Protein backbone atom coordinates (compact mmCIF):
# COMPACT_ATOMS: atom_id res chain seq x y z
CA UNK A 1 0.00 0.00 0.00
CA UNK A 2 1.46 3.42 -0.92
CA UNK A 3 2.61 5.57 1.96
CA UNK A 4 0.04 7.95 3.39
CA UNK A 5 0.97 11.23 5.00
CA UNK A 6 -0.57 14.53 6.01
CA UNK A 7 0.19 17.00 3.21
CA UNK A 8 -1.78 19.82 4.82
CA UNK A 9 -3.27 20.07 8.33
CA UNK A 10 -6.08 17.55 8.50
CA UNK A 11 -5.63 16.46 4.88
CA UNK A 12 -3.95 13.10 4.25
CA UNK A 13 -2.89 11.96 0.78
CA UNK A 14 -2.16 8.47 -0.47
CA UNK A 15 -3.91 5.17 0.10
CA UNK A 16 -7.67 5.49 -0.30
CA UNK A 17 -7.78 9.19 0.53
CA UNK A 18 -9.26 11.54 -2.09
CA UNK A 19 -6.93 12.91 -4.73
CA UNK A 20 -5.48 16.27 -3.65
CA UNK A 21 -6.22 18.86 -6.36
CA UNK A 22 -3.84 21.82 -6.71
CA UNK A 23 -4.99 24.87 -8.67
CA UNK A 24 -1.72 26.35 -9.94
CA UNK A 25 -2.28 30.09 -10.22
CA UNK A 26 1.44 30.57 -10.78
CA UNK A 27 1.87 34.02 -12.29
CA UNK A 28 -1.41 34.06 -14.20
CA UNK A 29 -2.54 36.88 -11.88
CA UNK A 30 -0.94 39.47 -14.22
CA UNK A 31 0.88 41.03 -11.26
CA UNK A 32 -2.43 42.24 -9.80
CA UNK A 33 -3.16 41.16 -6.23
CA UNK A 34 -6.91 41.66 -6.65
CA UNK A 35 -6.91 39.29 -9.62
CA UNK A 36 -4.86 36.88 -7.51
CA UNK A 37 -7.55 36.98 -4.82
CA UNK A 38 -10.28 36.37 -7.39
CA UNK A 39 -8.33 33.34 -8.57
CA UNK A 40 -7.99 31.99 -5.02
CA UNK A 41 -11.76 32.35 -4.56
CA UNK A 42 -12.36 30.73 -7.95
CA UNK A 43 -10.18 27.75 -7.01
CA UNK A 44 -12.15 27.32 -3.80
CA UNK A 45 -15.52 27.66 -5.53
CA UNK A 46 -14.52 25.05 -8.12
CA UNK A 47 -13.64 22.52 -5.43
CA UNK A 48 -9.83 22.54 -5.57
CA UNK A 49 -7.96 21.72 -2.37
CA UNK A 50 -5.12 24.20 -2.72
CA UNK A 51 -4.30 27.49 -4.45
CA UNK A 52 -0.64 27.63 -5.42
CA UNK A 53 1.62 30.44 -6.60
CA UNK A 54 5.27 30.73 -7.73
CA UNK A 55 7.65 32.69 -5.51
CA UNK A 56 11.03 33.88 -6.72
CA UNK A 57 13.76 36.03 -5.23
CA UNK A 58 14.84 37.17 -8.67
CA UNK A 59 18.51 37.93 -7.94
CA UNK A 60 18.88 34.40 -6.57
CA UNK A 61 17.00 32.69 -9.39
CA UNK A 62 18.60 34.53 -12.35
CA UNK A 63 22.05 35.92 -12.99
CA UNK A 64 22.43 39.56 -14.04
CA UNK A 65 22.68 38.87 -17.76
CA UNK A 66 19.50 36.80 -17.71
CA UNK A 67 17.64 39.65 -16.02
CA UNK A 68 19.12 42.27 -18.36
CA UNK A 69 18.39 40.51 -21.65
CA UNK A 70 15.80 42.19 -23.88
CA UNK A 71 12.36 40.61 -23.73
CA UNK A 72 10.23 41.52 -26.73
CA UNK A 73 7.67 38.70 -26.59
CA UNK A 74 3.98 39.56 -26.95
CA UNK A 75 3.70 38.26 -23.40
CA UNK A 76 6.24 40.73 -22.01
CA UNK A 77 5.46 43.08 -19.12
CA UNK A 78 8.74 44.99 -19.53
CA UNK A 79 11.60 45.78 -21.91
CA UNK A 80 13.95 43.34 -20.19
CA UNK A 81 13.28 39.91 -18.71
CA UNK A 82 14.03 41.34 -15.28
CA UNK A 83 11.41 44.09 -15.67
CA UNK A 84 8.95 41.48 -16.89
CA UNK A 85 9.52 39.19 -13.90
CA UNK A 86 9.46 42.04 -11.38
CA UNK A 87 6.04 43.08 -12.65
CA UNK A 88 4.72 39.58 -11.93
CA UNK A 89 6.43 39.11 -8.55
CA UNK A 90 4.49 39.79 -5.36
CA UNK A 91 6.28 41.17 -2.30
CA UNK A 92 6.57 39.31 0.98
CA UNK A 93 3.80 41.41 2.48
CA UNK A 94 1.55 40.72 -0.50
CA UNK A 95 2.16 37.00 0.00
CA UNK A 96 1.12 37.33 3.60
CA UNK A 97 -2.02 39.15 2.45
CA UNK A 98 -2.82 36.37 -0.04
CA UNK A 99 -2.21 33.73 2.62
CA UNK A 100 -4.63 35.49 4.98
CA UNK A 101 -7.21 35.74 2.22
CA UNK A 102 -6.90 32.02 1.37
CA UNK A 103 -7.46 31.20 5.04
CA UNK A 104 -10.59 33.39 5.08
CA UNK A 105 -11.89 31.67 1.95
CA UNK A 106 -11.05 28.22 3.34
CA UNK A 107 -8.51 26.83 0.90
CA UNK A 108 -4.92 25.69 1.47
CA UNK A 109 -2.25 28.10 0.23
CA UNK A 110 1.31 27.45 -0.88
CA UNK A 111 3.83 28.28 -3.59
CA UNK A 112 6.69 26.80 -5.52
CA UNK A 113 9.93 28.18 -4.14
CA UNK A 114 11.82 28.94 -7.34
CA UNK A 115 15.17 29.39 -5.59
CA UNK A 116 16.68 28.71 -2.17
CA UNK A 117 15.89 32.15 -0.77
CA UNK A 118 12.27 31.82 -1.88
CA UNK A 119 12.11 28.52 0.01
CA UNK A 120 13.46 30.31 3.11
CA UNK A 121 10.67 32.88 2.84
CA UNK A 122 7.98 30.23 2.32
CA UNK A 123 9.30 28.33 5.33
CA UNK A 124 8.99 31.53 7.37
CA UNK A 125 5.49 31.97 5.93
CA UNK A 126 4.66 28.52 7.33
CA UNK A 127 3.16 27.07 4.16
CA UNK A 128 1.79 23.53 4.65
CA UNK A 129 4.07 21.99 2.01
CA UNK A 130 6.79 22.90 -0.45
CA UNK A 131 6.25 22.45 -4.17
CA UNK A 132 9.41 21.78 -6.19
CA UNK A 133 9.00 22.88 -9.79
CA UNK A 134 10.54 20.83 -12.58
CA UNK A 135 13.27 23.42 -13.09
CA UNK A 136 14.69 22.61 -9.64
CA UNK A 137 14.13 18.86 -9.58
CA UNK A 138 17.75 18.12 -10.54
CA UNK A 139 19.09 20.96 -8.36
CA UNK A 140 20.38 18.65 -5.66
CA UNK A 141 21.74 21.26 -3.20
CA UNK A 142 18.33 22.95 -3.33
CA UNK A 143 16.53 19.62 -2.88
CA UNK A 144 18.63 18.67 0.13
CA UNK A 145 18.15 22.02 1.87
CA UNK A 146 14.42 22.01 1.16
CA UNK A 147 13.99 18.43 2.38
CA UNK A 148 15.92 19.18 5.57
CA UNK A 149 13.31 21.76 6.59
CA UNK A 150 10.96 18.89 7.34
CA UNK A 151 7.84 20.11 5.57
CA UNK A 152 5.99 17.76 3.20
CA UNK A 153 7.12 18.10 -0.42
CA UNK A 154 5.51 17.70 -3.84
CA UNK A 155 8.16 17.23 -6.53
CA UNK A 156 7.46 17.61 -10.26
CA UNK A 157 9.58 15.67 -12.75
CA UNK A 158 9.44 17.50 -16.08
CA UNK A 159 12.60 17.37 -18.21
CA UNK A 160 14.12 14.57 -16.09
CA UNK A 161 15.21 10.98 -16.73
CA UNK A 162 14.30 7.99 -14.59
CA UNK A 163 17.90 7.79 -13.39
CA UNK A 164 17.71 11.40 -12.21
CA UNK A 165 14.40 10.69 -10.49
CA UNK A 166 15.97 7.78 -8.62
CA UNK A 167 18.59 10.23 -7.32
CA UNK A 168 15.86 12.74 -6.46
CA UNK A 169 13.98 10.07 -4.49
CA UNK A 170 17.11 9.00 -2.60
CA UNK A 171 18.14 12.61 -1.86
CA UNK A 172 14.78 13.66 -0.46
CA UNK A 173 14.12 10.35 1.31
CA UNK A 174 17.33 10.64 3.31
CA UNK A 175 16.03 13.78 5.01
CA UNK A 176 12.25 13.74 4.61
CA UNK A 177 9.81 10.81 4.48
CA UNK A 178 6.77 12.87 3.53
CA UNK A 179 6.94 13.61 -0.17
CA UNK A 180 5.39 12.62 -3.45
CA UNK A 181 6.56 12.72 -7.06
CA UNK A 182 4.44 13.99 -9.95
CA UNK A 183 4.75 12.84 -13.54
CA UNK A 184 5.12 15.97 -15.65
CA UNK A 185 6.12 16.97 -19.17
CA UNK A 186 7.35 20.56 -19.41
CA UNK A 187 5.62 21.81 -22.56
CA UNK A 188 2.93 24.52 -22.75
CA UNK A 189 0.45 23.53 -24.03
CA UNK A 190 1.20 19.81 -23.93
CA UNK A 191 0.15 17.47 -26.73
CA UNK A 192 -1.48 14.17 -25.64
CA UNK A 193 1.22 12.02 -27.25
CA UNK A 194 3.84 13.69 -25.03
CA UNK A 195 1.98 13.21 -21.72
CA UNK A 196 3.28 9.68 -21.04
CA UNK A 197 0.79 8.69 -18.35
CA UNK A 198 2.39 5.25 -18.17
CA UNK A 199 5.21 6.86 -16.20
CA UNK A 200 2.75 7.02 -13.30
CA UNK A 201 2.70 3.22 -13.12
CA UNK A 202 6.48 3.09 -13.60
CA UNK A 203 6.94 5.50 -10.69
CA UNK A 204 4.60 3.35 -8.61
CA UNK A 205 6.92 0.40 -9.25
CA UNK A 206 10.14 2.36 -8.70
CA UNK A 207 8.96 4.21 -5.59
CA UNK A 208 6.31 1.99 -3.96
CA UNK A 209 6.47 3.69 -0.57
CA UNK A 210 5.46 7.21 -1.67
CA UNK A 211 2.33 8.58 -3.35
CA UNK A 212 2.61 9.36 -7.06
CA UNK A 213 0.74 12.17 -8.82
CA UNK A 214 0.44 14.15 -12.03
CA UNK A 215 1.11 17.75 -13.07
CA UNK A 216 -0.44 18.49 -16.45
CA UNK A 217 -0.19 21.24 -19.03
CA UNK A 218 -2.47 19.73 -21.67
CA UNK A 219 -5.74 21.15 -22.96
CA UNK A 220 -8.96 19.97 -21.36
CA UNK A 221 -9.50 17.65 -18.41
CA UNK A 222 -9.61 14.12 -19.86
CA UNK A 223 -5.92 13.30 -19.48
CA UNK A 224 -5.81 14.43 -15.86
CA UNK A 225 -8.87 12.34 -15.05
CA UNK A 226 -7.07 9.42 -16.70
CA UNK A 227 -4.10 10.03 -14.40
CA UNK A 228 -6.38 9.66 -11.37
CA UNK A 229 -7.74 6.40 -12.79
CA UNK A 230 -4.13 5.19 -12.96
CA UNK A 231 -3.62 6.02 -9.29
CA UNK A 232 -2.48 9.66 -9.13
CA UNK A 233 -2.93 10.85 -5.53
CA UNK A 234 -2.11 14.52 -6.23
CA UNK A 235 -2.91 16.43 -9.41
CA UNK A 236 -1.88 19.93 -10.36
CA UNK A 237 -3.27 22.05 -13.19
CA UNK A 238 -2.60 25.66 -14.12
CA UNK A 239 -5.69 27.86 -13.89
CA UNK A 240 -6.69 31.20 -15.35
CA UNK A 241 -9.65 33.53 -15.48
CA UNK A 242 -9.16 34.09 -19.22
CA UNK A 243 -7.04 32.05 -21.65
CA UNK A 244 -6.61 35.06 -23.94
CA UNK A 245 -4.72 37.11 -21.35
CA UNK A 246 -1.08 38.04 -21.79
CA UNK A 247 1.25 35.30 -20.56
CA UNK A 248 2.49 32.03 -22.03
CA UNK A 249 0.85 29.86 -19.33
CA UNK A 250 -2.73 30.94 -20.00
CA UNK A 251 -3.17 28.77 -23.11
CA UNK A 252 -2.25 25.67 -21.09
CA UNK A 253 -4.50 26.63 -18.17
CA UNK A 254 -8.05 25.73 -17.16
CA UNK A 255 -10.75 28.37 -16.98
CA UNK A 256 -13.21 28.18 -14.05
CA UNK A 257 -15.79 25.96 -15.74
CA UNK A 258 -13.03 23.54 -16.80
CA UNK A 259 -11.55 23.39 -13.30
CA UNK A 260 -14.99 22.71 -11.85
CA UNK A 261 -15.52 19.94 -14.41
CA UNK A 262 -12.11 18.46 -13.57
CA UNK A 263 -12.94 18.31 -9.87
CA UNK A 264 -16.36 16.77 -10.55
CA UNK A 265 -14.89 14.20 -12.91
CA UNK A 266 -12.10 13.22 -10.51
CA UNK A 267 -14.57 12.69 -7.69
CA UNK A 268 -16.76 10.53 -9.97
CA UNK A 269 -13.77 8.43 -11.05
CA UNK A 270 -12.72 7.98 -7.42
CA UNK A 271 -16.18 6.62 -6.61
CA UNK A 272 -15.97 4.37 -9.67
CA UNK A 273 -12.58 2.85 -8.74
CA UNK A 274 -14.22 0.67 -6.10
CA UNK A 275 -12.50 -1.82 -3.82
CA UNK A 276 -10.82 -4.19 -6.24
CA UNK A 277 -12.90 -7.07 -4.87
CA UNK A 278 -14.94 -8.79 -7.60
CA UNK A 279 -18.34 -10.01 -6.40
CA UNK A 280 -22.00 -9.57 -7.24
CA UNK A 281 -23.04 -6.19 -5.88
CA UNK A 282 -26.44 -5.37 -4.36
CA UNK A 283 -27.16 -3.09 -7.34
CA UNK A 284 -26.80 -6.12 -9.66
CA UNK A 285 -29.38 -8.29 -7.87
CA UNK A 286 -32.40 -6.94 -9.83
CA UNK A 287 -30.68 -7.72 -13.14
CA UNK A 288 -29.69 -11.15 -11.88
CA UNK A 289 -33.22 -11.86 -10.68
CA UNK A 290 -34.59 -10.87 -14.07
CA UNK A 291 -32.02 -12.25 -16.50
CA UNK A 292 -29.69 -14.52 -14.53
CA UNK A 293 -29.65 -18.04 -15.99
CA UNK A 294 -30.07 -21.42 -14.30
CA UNK A 295 -29.63 -25.09 -15.11
CA UNK A 296 -32.78 -26.65 -16.64
CA UNK A 297 -33.66 -30.13 -17.86
CA UNK A 298 -32.96 -30.66 -21.56
CA UNK A 299 -35.23 -33.72 -21.51
CA UNK A 300 -37.52 -35.55 -19.08
CA UNK A 301 -35.43 -36.90 -16.19
CA UNK A 302 -37.11 -39.68 -14.14
CA UNK A 303 -36.61 -39.96 -10.37
CA UNK A 304 -33.40 -41.81 -9.49
CA UNK A 305 -31.65 -40.96 -12.78
CA UNK A 306 -27.92 -40.27 -12.57
CA UNK A 307 -27.36 -36.94 -14.29
CA UNK A 308 -25.20 -36.56 -17.37
CA UNK A 309 -24.21 -33.34 -19.06
CA UNK A 310 -26.32 -34.04 -22.15
CA UNK A 311 -29.48 -34.04 -19.98
CA UNK A 312 -28.87 -30.43 -18.93
CA UNK A 313 -28.89 -26.98 -20.50
CA UNK A 314 -28.87 -23.35 -19.31
CA UNK A 315 -31.71 -20.85 -19.65
CA UNK A 316 -33.34 -17.89 -17.94
CA UNK A 317 -35.77 -19.87 -15.81
CA UNK A 318 -38.47 -19.69 -13.16
CA UNK A 319 -37.93 -20.66 -10.47
CA UNK A 320 -34.21 -20.08 -10.16
CA UNK A 321 -32.26 -23.31 -10.29
CA UNK A 322 -28.63 -24.34 -9.87
CA UNK A 323 -26.26 -21.63 -11.11
CA UNK A 324 -24.65 -22.25 -14.53
CA UNK A 325 -21.14 -22.23 -13.06
CA UNK A 326 -22.09 -25.27 -10.96
CA UNK A 327 -23.48 -27.39 -13.81
CA UNK A 328 -20.49 -29.75 -13.85
CA UNK A 329 -20.97 -30.53 -10.15
CA UNK A 330 -24.38 -32.05 -11.02
CA UNK A 331 -22.90 -34.75 -13.27
CA UNK A 332 -23.01 -38.17 -11.59
CA UNK A 333 -25.56 -37.17 -8.96
CA UNK A 334 -29.08 -38.66 -8.82
CA UNK A 335 -32.34 -36.73 -8.86
CA UNK A 336 -34.80 -37.37 -6.02
CA UNK A 337 -37.96 -36.62 -8.03
CA UNK A 338 -39.15 -36.56 -11.61
CA UNK A 339 -38.05 -33.48 -13.56
CA UNK A 340 -39.91 -32.61 -16.74
CA UNK A 341 -38.21 -31.24 -19.84
CA UNK A 342 -37.56 -27.47 -19.55
CA UNK A 343 -38.09 -27.39 -15.78
CA UNK A 344 -35.53 -25.81 -13.48
CA UNK A 345 -33.07 -28.15 -11.78
CA UNK A 346 -33.07 -26.86 -8.21
CA UNK A 347 -30.68 -27.85 -5.45
CA UNK A 348 -33.38 -29.63 -3.43
CA UNK A 349 -34.13 -32.21 -6.17
CA UNK A 350 -30.52 -33.42 -6.49
CA UNK A 351 -29.30 -36.04 -4.03
CA UNK A 352 -26.22 -35.12 -1.97
CA UNK A 353 -26.11 -31.62 -3.45
CA UNK A 354 -26.01 -28.29 -1.74
CA UNK A 355 -23.63 -26.16 0.26
CA UNK A 356 -22.17 -29.06 2.24
CA UNK A 357 -21.64 -31.14 -0.88
CA UNK A 358 -20.02 -28.22 -2.74
CA UNK A 359 -17.78 -27.44 0.19
Protein Blocks (a to p, Z undefined) as FASTA:
>chain_A
ZZdddfbghiagehjbccdddddfkjmnnopaklmmmmmmmmmmnopabdcdddddfklm
pcfklmmpccfbfkbcbfbfklmmmmmpccfklmmmmmmmmmmnopacddddfbfklmmm
mmmnopabdcddfklmmmmklmmmmmmnopacdddfehiafklmmmmmmmmmmmombdcd
ddddddddddfklnommlmmmmmmmmmmbccddddfbecjklmmmmmmnopabdcddddf
bfkbgcjklmmpccfklmmmmmmmmmmmmmmnonopacddfklmmmmmmmoccdddfbdc
dehiacdfklpccdddddddddfklmmmmgopacfbdcdehiacdfklpghiajklmZZ
